[in-house]
Every structure is written in structure tokens, then in C-alpha cells.
């Protein structure tokens, strides 16, 4: 899981986030997002047919929800859903030492009202 999230603009372009439920959904992508893929037209069609409109960031990992963002076929990595939610709602990156905490301690409850930012070194 990586801490260096894509920009808020890119996250808004590829994901829809419902702050009331904490759920993410894939947005339809345009072909320009697939230029780095070996067979960009096939990858473009396959992604939009199989993922567009469906839930995203749903893989459980130590109680948290994580998921890949499918941005590049060779450099893709998983991101924590609660960190993605925070960036999408605040439109600001999270510093490396900062953490996003779940207020009710339920690691899979990614409703924005259940998240809070803790600056590095604070609790």
C-alpha cells in the first residue's frame, strides 16, 4: 500500500466517492488514460465494460479496505480507501507522517464523517 496518492483531480476523474456510505465506484474512462498500455484500445474497452459503475477499493486487508487504481499496468499498486476518501473530500494531499483515523475504530467504515486527520506525531 502506498502513501503517495495520485492528485485529487485525478482521483475525482477516475472514482466516484459517496461520503454518506463510504463507498467508491469506478467512473468510465476515456482512451487517453490507456496510452501507456500495450494494447490501449482493448484495455480501454475491457476496463469500461467490466469496471465502470461498479464498486471500487473493496479488497479487505487487516480490516481496512484497499484497492488498485488501474493507472498503469506495470506500476499499479494498492491504496488505502480511507486515505483516498480524505484526499477526495479535502482536495489536499496527505503528508507522509500524517494518518487518517477511523473515529469509531471500524477500519472498513470509510464514511467521511467517520474519518479524521492526525498530523504526524499527534494522537
Secondary structure, DSSP 8 states (H G I E B T S, - for coil): --S----HHHHHHHEEEETTTTEEEE----GGGGTTSTTHHHHHHHHHHHTTTSEES-EEETTEEEEE--S-TTT--EEEHHHHHHHHHH-S---TT-EEEETTS-TT---GGGEEEE-TT--
